[in-house]
Amino acid sequence: LVDDEELIDVDAYGRPSLRDILTQEESARYKAIHYHNRPNVMVTEMQMICEHIRRLGFLCQRSAYDLYHECEQVLDAYKQCERVATTPVPYQYLHMVNFVTFFCVFTAPFVFPVDYMYLTPVPSAILALTYFGGSKIGEAIEKPFNWTFPNHDLSGVGWRIHKENSTIHKKMMTQQNKGSFTPPNAPTL
């Protein structure tokens, strides 16, 4: 098992890995924060940077409010994902589904001989595959936020966000070097 503080260093599935993105100072700072609060801290830092740039006059108020709204939506989505990932499936439901599957599959051979005679194993096998296959699919989609297929590609989404933010940052740095965007005392991104 990995300790909560080591989640940043042992980011085996991330593309790019957090250890490649974060500096040593950022890594140490985020390790000191409980992993459930890290998104809140990151959003707060983004809002502070945005507010600083807005007060300097390099960002209009509407754009700042749009960023605040997007950050709020990201945190809401994070809370919803966390709720989905941590809510257990009730035991009674699992027991009922397994019992119904077992009952239907193991009583089917007694129903099919009337119509299929000596071919009874064929429709019984098809029915068994259907029921047990549906049960396995249900088990797989119970936990949608995992690293294995058929779950959501969290690494792909993270990689796309990283590329977009890197492109925006490079464009802003290019404009700053040309002199068209030079905020005094602006925090570095």
C-alpha positions as CSV (number, residue, x, y, z in Angstrom):
1,L,0.0,0.0,0.0
2,V,1.1,3.5,-0.7
3,D,1.0,6.2,2.0
4,D,-1.1,9.3,1.3
5,E,2.0,11.5,1.2
6,E,3.6,9.1,-1.4
7,L,0.8,9.3,-3.8
8,I,2.5,12.2,-5.6
9,D,5.9,10.4,-6.0
10,V,4.4,7.0,-6.9
11,D,2.1,8.2,-9.6
12,A,2.5,5.1,-11.7
13,Y,-0.6,5.5,-13.9
14,G,-0.4,9.3,-14.5
15,R,0.5,10.5,-18.0
16,P,2.5,12.7,-17.3
17,S,3.4,11.6,-13.8
18,L,3.0,14.2,-11.1
19,R,6.6,13.8,-10.1
20,D,7.5,15.1,-13.6
21,I,5.1,18.0,-13.5
22,L,5.6,19.3,-10.0
23,T,8.8,21.0,-8.7
24,Q,10.4,19.8,-5.5
25,E,8.9,22.7,-3.5
26,E,5.4,22.1,-4.9
27,S,5.7,18.4,-4.3
28,A,6.7,19.0,-0.6
29,R,3.9,21.5,-0.2
30,Y,1.2,19.2,-1.6
31,K,2.5,16.2,0.4
32,A,1.8,18.1,3.6
33,I,-1.8,18.5,2.6
34,H,-4.3,15.6,2.9
35,Y,-5.1,14.2,-0.5
36,H,-8.8,15.0,-0.2
37,N,-8.0,18.7,0.2
38,R,-5.4,19.0,-2.6
39,P,-8.0,20.0,-5.3
40,N,-9.3,22.7,-2.9
41,V,-5.9,24.1,-2.3
42,M,-5.1,24.1,-6.1
43,V,-8.3,25.9,-6.9
44,T,-7.7,28.5,-4.2
45,E,-4.2,29.1,-5.6
46,M,-5.6,29.5,-9.1
47,Q,-8.2,32.0,-7.9
48,M,-5.6,34.0,-6.0
49,I,-3.4,34.2,-9.1
50,C,-6.5,35.2,-11.2
51,E,-7.6,37.8,-8.7
52,H,-4.0,39.3,-8.6
53,I,-3.9,39.6,-12.4
54,R,-7.4,41.1,-12.5
55,R,-6.5,43.7,-9.9
56,L,-3.5,44.7,-12.0
57,G,-5.8,45.3,-14.9
58,F,-4.6,42.5,-17.2
59,L,-7.8,40.5,-16.9
60,C,-11.4,41.7,-17.1
61,Q,-13.8,41.1,-14.3
62,R,-16.0,38.9,-16.5
63,S,-13.1,36.5,-17.3
64,A,-12.2,36.3,-13.7
65,Y,-15.8,35.4,-12.8
66,D,-15.8,32.8,-15.6
67,L,-12.7,31.2,-14.1
68,Y,-14.2,31.2,-10.6
69,H,-17.4,29.5,-12.0
70,E,-15.3,26.9,-13.8
71,C,-13.3,26.2,-10.7
72,E,-16.5,25.8,-8.7
73,Q,-17.8,23.3,-11.3
74,V,-14.6,21.3,-11.2
75,L,-14.8,21.0,-7.5
76,D,-18.5,20.0,-7.7
77,A,-17.6,17.3,-10.3
78,Y,-14.8,16.1,-8.1
79,K,-17.1,15.8,-5.1
80,Q,-19.6,13.9,-7.2
81,C,-16.9,11.5,-8.5
82,E,-15.7,11.0,-5.0
83,R,-19.3,10.2,-3.9
84,V,-19.7,7.7,-6.7
85,A,-16.4,6.0,-6.0
86,T,-16.9,5.7,-2.3
87,T,-20.5,4.7,-2.1
88,P,-20.7,0.9,-1.5
89,V,-23.3,-1.3,-3.3
90,P,-25.8,-2.6,-0.7
91,Y,-25.2,-6.2,0.3
92,Q,-28.9,-7.0,0.0
93,Y,-28.9,-5.9,-3.7
94,L,-25.8,-8.0,-4.5
95,H,-27.4,-11.0,-2.7
96,M,-30.6,-10.6,-4.6
97,V,-28.9,-10.3,-8.0
98,N,-26.7,-13.3,-7.4
99,F,-29.7,-15.4,-6.2
100,V,-31.9,-14.5,-9.2
101,T,-29.0,-15.3,-11.6
102,F,-28.3,-18.6,-9.9
103,F,-32.0,-19.5,-9.9
104,C,-32.6,-18.7,-13.6
105,V,-29.4,-20.4,-14.8
106,F,-29.8,-23.6,-12.8
107,T,-33.5,-24.1,-13.5
108,A,-33.2,-23.4,-17.2
109,P,-32.2,-27.0,-18.1
110,F,-35.5,-28.2,-16.6
111,V,-37.5,-25.8,-18.8
112,F,-35.8,-26.3,-22.2
113,P,-36.2,-30.2,-22.7
114,V,-39.8,-29.7,-23.8
115,D,-38.9,-27.7,-26.8
116,Y,-35.2,-28.6,-27.5
117,M,-35.1,-32.3,-26.4
118,Y,-31.4,-33.4,-26.7
119,L,-30.2,-29.9,-27.6
120,T,-31.1,-28.6,-24.2
121,P,-27.5,-27.8,-23.2
122,V,-27.2,-25.2,-26.1
123,P,-29.9,-22.8,-25.0
124,S,-29.0,-23.4,-21.3
125,A,-25.4,-22.5,-22.0
126,I,-26.4,-19.3,-23.9
127,L,-28.7,-18.3,-21.0
128,A,-25.9,-19.0,-18.5
129,L,-23.4,-16.9,-20.5
130,T,-26.0,-14.1,-20.8
131,Y,-26.8,-14.0,-17.1
132,F,-23.3,-14.4,-15.8
133,G,-21.9,-12.0,-18.5
134,G,-24.4,-9.4,-17.4
135,S,-23.5,-9.9,-13.8
136,K,-19.8,-9.5,-14.6
137,I,-20.5,-6.3,-16.6
138,G,-22.4,-5.0,-13.6
139,E,-19.5,-5.7,-11.3
140,A,-17.1,-3.9,-13.7
141,I,-19.2,-0.7,-13.9
142,E,-19.8,-0.6,-10.1
143,K,-16.4,1.2,-9.8
144,P,-16.1,3.5,-12.8
145,F,-13.1,5.4,-11.6
146,N,-10.4,2.8,-11.8
147,W,-7.3,2.5,-13.9
148,T,-8.2,-0.6,-15.8
149,F,-10.4,-1.0,-18.9
150,P,-13.5,-0.4,-19.3
151,N,-13.3,2.5,-16.8
152,H,-12.8,6.2,-17.6
153,D,-9.4,7.0,-18.9
154,L,-8.3,9.4,-16.1
155,S,-4.8,9.6,-17.4
156,G,-6.0,10.6,-20.9
157,V,-8.2,13.4,-19.5
158,G,-5.3,14.5,-17.2
159,W,-2.9,14.5,-20.1
160,R,-5.2,16.5,-22.3
161,I,-5.7,19.1,-19.6
162,H,-1.9,19.3,-19.1
163,K,-1.3,19.8,-22.8
164,E,-3.9,22.6,-23.1
165,N,-2.6,24.4,-20.0
166,S,1.0,24.1,-21.2
167,T,0.0,25.5,-24.6
168,I,-1.8,28.5,-22.9
169,H,1.2,29.1,-20.6
170,K,3.7,29.0,-23.6
171,K,1.5,31.4,-25.5
172,M,1.3,33.8,-22.6
173,M,5.1,33.6,-22.1
174,T,5.7,34.3,-25.8
175,Q,3.4,37.4,-25.5
176,Q,5.2,38.5,-22.4
177,N,8.6,38.2,-24.1
178,K,7.3,40.3,-27.1
179,G,6.3,43.0,-24.6
180,S,2.6,42.9,-25.3
181,F,1.8,41.4,-21.9
182,T,4.0,42.5,-19.0
183,P,2.3,42.3,-15.7
184,P,4.4,43.8,-12.9
185,N,4.8,41.7,-9.8
186,A,2.5,39.0,-11.2
187,P,2.9,35.5,-9.7
188,T,4.7,33.0,-11.8
189,L,2.6,30.1,-13.2
